Amino acid sequence: MSIDSSTVRPTTRRPVSPGSEFGQALLPGTETGAEGLRQRLMILQGRLERCATVVRAHQETVTRAPRTDALALGLVQDDQRLLRDVRQCDDEAGEFDDALNEFFQELMAADLKSVRRRQEAERLSGRIGVSPPYSPGWNSADEISETFAHASSPLLRVEGGTLFGPTALFVKRYAEHATFTRTMYKDVTLRLAALWEVVMEALDGPLLQEPTLMGLEEIDELHHSQFEQLIADLLDRDGYRIIRSGGGAGDMGADVLAADPLGRFVMVQAKHFTGGGGSVGQPVVQHLYGGAMATHPSTLPVVVTNGRLTGGAKGWAAEHFRVRLIGREELRRWAENGESLESVLKGTGPA
C-alpha cells in the first residue's frame, strides 16, 4: 500500500450493519481462534487495499491546481469523481473503524492470559479513532457537490453550452471548493494509511501468535538460548509478565525472571542438554535458591531441564520445598500438552 502516514485522527462512529457486505465479511466464519481472527483481518486488509486503489486513481487530479480564471469541463468531471470517491472511502473508513473496534473488544473479552498479547491488543486498539481533525471541506461537502454539479451543467457556455457563462464569483467559488476537495483527499489518505498500519501490525506482530506448544523431541534440538526463550514464552502464555529473559553475568542463577499477576517473582534456571542426555545436580539447585532469596524472600525458584534430575538435586529441593523442579515429564506436560505452570507444579510443592 503506497499511502503513508504516522498520524491518525478522531472519527465519527458509524455502526456496521450485519446485513451489509462488509458486516457479513467480518462476522465470525467457520474458523475459530487465532486463525479465524486472522482471516477476518485479512478480509479487512483486502477492503482497505481496494479503497486505497480507488483513492490512488485520483493522484493526477489532485496534483493539478484548480483554475481560478475559467472552467474546463474535463477538469470539472475529474473533480466530481474525486469528491464522490473521497466521500465513499471516508464512509468505508468509518465502517473499518467500527469493525476493528469490535475485533479488539472481542479479542480482549476472551481469556487472553498472555501479557504480551494483551498489551499488544490494548496498544493497537488505542490507535483506532485517534487522528488530526477533519479539514473544513467536510462541513461543506454537500455544497461542494452542488457547485460541481452546476459547473458541469450543459446550460453553461463551457465547452458546448449555449445559454449563459459562469460568473467570475462562481469560478472563484469553484476553485475554493476544488481546493477543499483536495484537502479532503489528503484526510482520507491519512485515515486509510493509519488503519492499514494497525491491521498489518496485528497480522505480523505477536497478537495472533498461537500459544507456545513444542514436543520434547523438538526441545532436545534447541540451542540453550532458544530453550530460555521457550520458557519465557511459556510463562507469558500462562499470564506471567516477563521481566528479563536470558542469563548472564550477575543473573544470580536466573535465566528467566518473571512476575505473576499479583507481582510475585518467579526465577527460572534453564538447563538444556542436546538430546536430553545430561543431568542437573544439587549445586545448580542451591545456587538458584540463593539467588532467589537474595532477590526477594517470596520469590519462587524453579529449575527447568530437558535432562535428568539427580537424587541429590531432588532431595535438597524437596526439603522445605525450597526449589521447584521441572524435569522431562513435567516439561512435556507444560510445553507439549499445554498445561499451565500452576498445574504442572502441583505435587512438587505446597499448593
Secondary structure, 3 states (H helix, E strand, C coil): CCCCCCCCCCCCCCCCCCCCHHHHHHCCCCCCHHHHHHHHHHHHHHHHHHHHHHHHCCHHHHHCCCCCCCCCHHHHHHHHHHHHHHHHHHHHHHHHHHHHHHHHHHHHHCCCCCHHHHHHHHHHHCCCCCCCCCCHHHHHHHHHHHHHHHHCCCCECCCCCCCECCCHHHHHHHHHHHHHHHHHHHHHHHHHHHHHHHHHHHHHCCCCCCCCCCCHHHHHCCCHHHHHHHHHHHHHHCCCEEEEECCCCCCCCCCEEEECCCCCEEEEEEECCHHHCCEECHHHHHHHHHHHHHHCCCCEEEEEECCEECHHHHHHHHHHHCCEEECHHHHHHHHHCCCCHHHHHCCCCCC
